[in-house]
Amino acid sequence: RVYSCLLKACAAVGDGSRAKELSDHMESAGFLPGEEALSNLVMALAKSRIRHEAQEQFERARRRGVILSSAAKSCLISCHARALDGAAAAHVLSAAIQEATLNDNPGQVSGNMVKKVLEVGIETGDVEVLRQGLSALSVPVDRGMGLQILNVAARKGDGQLAMDMFYASEGWGYVPTAPAFNAVVQALGLSKNDVAMLKA
């Protein structure tokens, strides 16, 4: 219990190096870290931007069947997003969704996790990351983010992403604007979907 308390303190102040030392000492003393200890270790490492070690500890927990806290996964996604590694952020989100589905606990996937994945997808122009983020949405994104996603789809010529975003926005009650239609038509034109483009 003492180790867990110390790891929690490291997570609170973002001291990843000290948290790793404590975790190593804990295991050398014969204690196998559980969900709480590993969650705090990943959070401390992620807050310290010791990104690859944080990811390694996350994967280690998954191999053991230990489900980390939503806060730990959110911190790790944020860490990857700050490094503009959309694929890594989306991978953690995918794992979180899988764990939530297996344990029938949708609360394990927060809106903040999805938003961070979408933000890094927009910044890097990665349509695969954006597609994965959109598929995980349980709450609407604001109109501005929706338009940013449409603009990425237009630049990349990804008609399917553009239509997915367009229909989602309509479903959320947003009235399409001229910039939204422009982006959709451009994306469909570049993807050579003439029928859908003319319909738009």
Stockholm file with secondary structure:
# STOCKHOLM 1.0

chainA/1-200         RVYSCLLKACAAVGDGSRAKELSDHMESAGFLPGEEALSNLVMALAKSRIRHEAQEQFERARRRGVILSSAAKSCLISCHARALDGAAAAHVLSAAIQEATLNDNPGQVSGNMVKKVLEVGIETGDVEVLRQGLSALSVPVDRGMGLQILNVAARKGDGQLAMDMFYASEGWGYVPTAPAFNAVVQALGLSKNDVAMLKA
#=GR chainA/1-200 SS CHHHHHHHHHHHHTCHHHHHHHHHHHHHTTCCCCHHHHHHHHHHHHHTTCHHHHHHHHHHHHHTTCCCCHHHHHHHHHHHHHTTCHHHHHHHHHHHHHHHHHTTCGGGSCHHHHHHHHHHHHHHTCHHHHHHHHHTCSSCCCHHHHHHHHHHHHHHTCHHHHHHHHHHHHHTTCCCCHHHHHHHHHHHHHTTCHHHHHHC
#=GC SS_cons         CHHHHHHHHHHHHTCHHHHHHHHHHHHHTTCCCCHHHHHHHHHHHHHTTCHHHHHHHHHHHHHTTCCCCHHHHHHHHHHHHHTTCHHHHHHHHHHHHHHHHHTTCGGGSCHHHHHHHHHHHHHHTCHHHHHHHHHTCSSCCCHHHHHHHHHHHHHHTCHHHHHHHHHHHHHTTCCCCHHHHHHHHHHHHHTTCHHHHHHC
//
